[in-house]
Amino acid sequence: MASVPSVSYSITVRLEVPAGGRAVSQITHVVENAGGIVTALDVNTAGHETLRIDVTIATRDTQHAEAISGALEKIESVKIHKVSDRTFLMHLGGKIEMQSKVPLRNRDELSMAYTPGVARVSLAIARNPEDVRRLTIKRNSVAVVTDGSAVLGLGNIGPEAALPVMEGKAALFKRFAGIDAWPICLDTQDTDEIVRTVQILAPAFGGINLEDISAPRCFEVEARLRELLDIPVFHDDQHGTAICVLAALTNALRVVGKDLGSVRITMAGAGAAGSAILKLLMHAGARDLVVCDLRGAVCKDRDDLDDSLRWIAEHTNADGYSGDLRGAVKDADVFIGVSAPGILNGDDVATMNDDAIVFALANPEPEVSPDEAREHAAVVATGRSDYPNQINNVLAFPGVFRGLLDAQADIVTLDMLAAAAKALAEVVTPDELGPNYIVPSVFHPDVSNFVAGAVREAAGGRTRTEA
């Protein structure tokens, strides 16, 4: 539930009111008393006796919206015609569409775009398969692939329910990088079936963006597809998050005057995002790290280690700490959470070193209240849009794929991810940098271009090294 009214739960109420009198001011008063915010009031039709008006209201959640509608209905001489949920209206019929890039105005144009002229192009590609990138949409297309098993903070909701999210992802690709992305929602959660399906779909695409596939299956899916395909495979939940975290941490450390190689970092979350963040931080020079999951610190002495946790145990926690998260946070310089809400409080943050950095990225409810964390930490970031320093993957993935496609890369490497993070951090100028501005806005005009350029350059000498 949103703590304050939000556009995500905004409604538009169509009302019929008397043309004279105080009805309009009554409406505003009722909405404000109920805790809502009137963001727009438009006259739909006007008559001598009545007005039909559309009132747009930001609310906290669905129940709050219903309560406000009920309160409006009780105003004497006011009649409700309909209530529209603006978020659902935006999604009606889907959010994306296909458009032709070439005109089809007459028989000549049809004959070149389709039969018989298209046969010449097909034969040219058959003779030289490399021409497929030059002569088709493959050069600018990405498949956004999910099985619906780990969607946002919603969990295993299946492929149909995942489709609005994948559509949104495709819209972001187009808006921020000019890339044509296509939602591919698979009605299977079998690893072999996912891998085989993506493999046989791959010829139409220049890259694969894996999305919202639950751990640990996502690791195997990604690793196998990287071996099978000659186009880049990028798991945004892992690598997009890792890029944004490294960029934000780079700038946060500049704010507090500390160095990545010497700070102690405690992480909560050893799943897809946590593992990728860990590997990229280590690649960038982090040395002193402790990772915690539900059972506490990941260490060599634990008897429940799968392959992923075993790798973490072997490469972190040099002192063999085996306690809980609260103990691991004590005397740390940095906390990074990609786990669960409310697992720490302000008192825990107070035990960290001076000028502490807290990234509480669980969404919508962070690992620790940002307000409490700010009382003790120098820099705080979350995944939320209603606090400064939002860590949002849209800062990374459009530019990353723009660079990969432009370079015709066949693999994603840690060097490319690190280059993307460095470029993203550099969008924030020294004059702008501060505790409340360590990452740029997603709408900053330089974000996608900076990231794309860095990835394109890093991809120049690419090798099939695992990221």
N, C-alpha and C positions, 0 to 999 in steps of 0.2 A: 504494500500500500504506500502511495506517495504521501510524504509528510506535509506537503504543500500542494496547492492546486497546480496542475500540470497540463500542458497542451495535449499530452498523450491521452488524457481523459476529458478532453473538451467536448462540449455538446453545443448544438445550435437548436434553440427552441423557437418554433414559429407560434406567435401569439396574436390573437385578435383583441384589441383594446379600444376603448372609447376615444374618439378623435380629440376630445377636450379633457380637462381634468388632470389628475396627478398620477395616472396609471403607470406611466413610464418611470417616474421617480420611485413609485412603490415597487416596481419590478427590481430596479437596481438595489433598493434598500433590502428587499427580501433575500436577494442573492447574496449580498454582502453579509447579512446577518446569519446566513446558513453556511458561511465560510467559503463561498465561491468568489470568483473574480469575473466581472463582465469585461470581456476583451473587445467586443464589437456590438453595435446596435444599429441595424439597418431597417429602414422602412421598405417593405416589400410591395405593398399596395396602399393607396390612400383614398379615403372617401370622406364625405361630409360627416358621417356618423361614426365610422370606425377606421382604425388603422390596422394593417396586418404587418407585424414587425418580426424580424429575425434577431434573436438575442444569442450571442455566442458567449459561452461561459466556461472558464477553466475550473475543473473540479479535481478532487483528490483520487477518486476511484469510482467504480461503477455504482456502488451503493450510495456514495455521496451525490452522484449525478441524479439518481432516482429520488433522493431526499429533496434536492433542490427543485426538481420538476414537480414533486408533490406540494412543496411550499408555494410555488408559483400558481398551481392549480387552485389554491385556496383564496387567492386574491379576488375579491368581489369585482365583477364586471370584466374579468380577464378570462379568455378562453384559449386553451392550448389546442393547436391543430396537430402538431407532430413534434417529436423530439428526435434529432439525428445525432448519432455518434460520429464525430468528424473523422476519427481514425478509421472506422469501418467504411465510411464513405470514400476515403482515399484508396482503400483496397478493393472497391467494387470492380469486378472484371479484371483484376490483376493490375500490376504497376508497370509492366514492361510490354513492349510490342516489337514486331519485326517490321522494318521498312526497307523498301528497295532503294538502292543507291543509284540506280540507273533509270532513265525514263523508259516507259513502254507505251509510247503514244501512237505508234503505227506499226504496220507489218514489217517494215525494215528493221526497226529496233527490236521487235519480238524475235525476228529471225537471227539476230546477232546474240541476244541475251539467252535465247533458248534454241530449239531446233530450227534449222539445221546447223547454225553457226557454232553453237556450243560444242558440237562434236569435235571440231578442230582443236578446241582448247583441251578437251578431255584426252584426245590422242596425244597432244603435246605433253601433258602430264604423265601419261602412260609411258612415253619415251624417256622422259626425264622427271622422275618423281619429285625432285627438289623444287620444280616449278610450282608445286601446289601452294607454297607459301606466297609466291608472287602473284598467282592468278586466282586465288580463292580467298575466302574469308578466314581461312586457317591462320593467316599471318596476324590477325587481330582478334582472335576468339579464344575464350576460356570457358571450360566446363566447371560449373560450381556443383560439386558432387556431395551428396549427403545420404545417409540412411535414416536420418531422423532420430538417432539414438541419444543425442546429447545437445539438444537445441537450446541455445541461449541459457537461461537459468531454468528452463522448463523441463528438462530431462528427456526421457524416451517417449516422444509424442508421435513418432511415426512419420512417414514420407509426406502424406497429404498435409498434415499440420505444419510440417517444415517448409512447405512450398512458399508461403508468404515471406518467410525469412530469406530464402534463397533468391526470390524475386527482388527483395530489397538489396541483397548483395549485388545482384546483377545491375540494378539501377545505380549503385554506388560506383561500380566499375566504369559505367558509361559516364556518369557525372564528373568523376574526378580524374579519369585517365583516358576517356574516349575508347574504351575497350568494349567489344560486344561479348557479353557473358550470358550463359544459358543455364538455367536451373535444371539439374539432373537429380531427381529425388527417387531413390531406389527402394523398391519394396522387398528388401532383404537385409538382414543383418548378419549374414553368413560371410565371413571374410573371403573365402574362395570365390563366392559369387560376385561380391563387390569388385574384387581385383579383376576377374575375368570380364565383367561387364564394362568397366572403365577401359580395359585394354582394347576391347573390340570397338568401343566408341571413339578412341583416341585419334584416329586419322583425321577427323573433322576439326580438331582443336589444336591451338598452339601452346596450350598449357592446361594443367589440371589444378583446380583449387579445391582441396578436400575441406569439408566444413561439417562441424557438429557431429562427428563420429566419435563414439565413446572410447575411452582408454580401457584396456590396453590394445584393443583391436586396431585403433587408429595407427599405432606404431607399425604393426605388421602390414597393414594396407599400404601405408606410405612407402615403407622400405621395399616391398615387392613391386609396387608400381614404378619406383625409381629404377629398379633393375630391368623392368620389362619395356619401358617406354623411352622414346628418344625426344621427349618434350619435358619441360620442367614440371615437377609435382611439388606443390606447396600446400602444407596443412596450416591454414590461417590460425586456427586455435592454438597451434604451437608456435609457428615461426612469425606470424604477424604480431602476436602478443610479445614474443621475445624481442623483436625489433623495437617496438614501442617502449618496452621496459628499459632496454639498454640505452636508448636515446634519452629517455626521461632521467634515468639514473646518472648518465654522463653529465647532464646539466645540473641536476640536484647536487652532485658532488662538487661542481664548480661553485655553486652557491655557498656551500659550507666549507670549501677549501680543503677537501679531502681527496685521496687518490684511490682509484678502484683496486689497485693491487695491494693496498694496505688496510682497507676497511674490513670489518667482520660483518658478514651478511647472513641473516637468518631468513629462511624461506618457509612458508606454510603452503603445502600443496606439492605433491610429487606425481601428479598426473601429466596429461599431455602438455598443458601450458607450463607447468612447473619444470618439467624435464627439459623443455626447449629453452626456457629462460636460463636455467642453470648452465646448459652447454654453451649458450652464446655468451653469457657473462664470463665463463671460464676462458672461452676463446679470446675474449677482449682483455683478459688479464686479471680477473678476480681470482683470489687464491684461498681466502678464508671463508668457507661457506658451511652452513649446517642446514639441512633440509628436514622438515618435519611433516608427517602425515597424521592420520587419525590415531596411530599407536605411539606417536612421539617422534623423537629424532631417528632418522634413518642411519643405522650404524651396522658394522660388520657382524656384531654379536646377535642380531635379530634372527629369528628362525622362520620368518615369513617372507623372505625376500624373493620376489620374482626377478626376471632378468633385468628389468628397468631399475628396480630398487637396488639390486645388487650393484649395478653400474654406479648408481649414486653413492652407495656406501663405500665403494672402492675409490671414488674420486673426490669425496668431501669428508668433512667431520674428522679431521686428522687426529683430534684429541680423543675420539671415541665417545663423545657425550651421548648418553642413552636416556636422558630425562625427557620431560615434556616441553611443549612449545614455550610456555612461560619462562622456564629455566633457560631455554635457548636464546630467548630475546634479551635476557639480562646481559648488559655490557656489549650488546651489538651496536654497530653504527647504522645498519640498514635493516629494515624489515620489509620483505616482499611477500604479500599474501595473494594467492590465487586458489582459494580453498573454500571456506564456509563463513557465514556471518557470525559476528559477535563472539569470536573465540579469544579476543583480547580486550582489555579495557585501558583507560588512561593510566592507571597505576602501573600496568605492565610496561607501557611506553616510557614511563618515568624511570624505569630501571635501565633503559638503554643509555649509551654514551651521550655526552653533550653533542649538540648539533645533529641529532638523530634524523634519519630520513625514513618515512613510513609510506609504503605503497600498499594500500588496502584495497585490492582490486575485485573482491567478490562483489557480484552485482545481482540484484539492486542493493542489498544490504552488505556493507563492507565488513571485514574481519574485526575492525575496531571503529567506533564512532569517529568520524573525521574531526568533529568538534572537540572530543576528548583528546584525540591524538595531537591536535594543534596546541594544546596547553603545554605539551612537553617536547614535541618534535619541531625541528627547524623547517622541514619541508614535508608536506603531506600530499599524496596523490591518490585518486580513486578512479573507479570506472564510471562514475556518475557525472551527468552533465550539469548538476546543480551545485557543484563545488569546483574550485579552481583545479587546474592540472588534471584534466580528464585523460586517462590512458585509453585511447580508442583505436582499434585496429584499422579503421579507415585511414588513419595517418600513414599506414604502411602498405597494405596490399595493393591498392591501385597503382602506386608508383613502382612497386616491386615488379608487378606483372608488365607494366609498360616497358620497363627496362629489359626484362627477360624476353619479351616479344620482339622488341626492336633489335636486340642482339642475336635473335634466333638461338637463344641458349637452349641446351638440352638437359640441364641439371641445375639445381639450386645448391649452392655451397655456403658454408659458414662465412667465408670471406665476403660473399655477396650480401648476406644478412647483416654482417658487421658494417659493411660499407653503407647499406641502407640506413642503419641506426645512426651512424656518424653524420650522414647527410641530413637526416631528420633533426638531429640535435642542433646542427648548424643553422637551421632555419631561424632559430631564436638567436637574435643578435646580442652581443654583450650589453648593449644599452637597454635591451628589453628584459634580459635575464633577471629573475628574482624568485623568492620563495613561492610566489603564486603564479609564476609563469615559467615553467621549465619545458613545456611542450607547446607547439603552436596550435592555433585553431585548425580544425579539420577544413575550414574554408579559406585558410591562408593560401594565396595564389601560388606560392613557391613550393609547397609541400610535395606534390606529385612530381613536379619537374626535378627538384633536387634529388629525391629518392630514385627516380627513374634514371637520371644521369649517372648516379653513383653505381647503381646495379649494372647499367649498360657498360660502364668502364670496367667494373670488376669481372664481368662476364667475358671480357675480351680474351683472356687466357684461360677459359674455363676448362676444368677437368671433371671427371665423374667421381669427385670426392664426396662422400656422404656428409650431409649437413645435419 
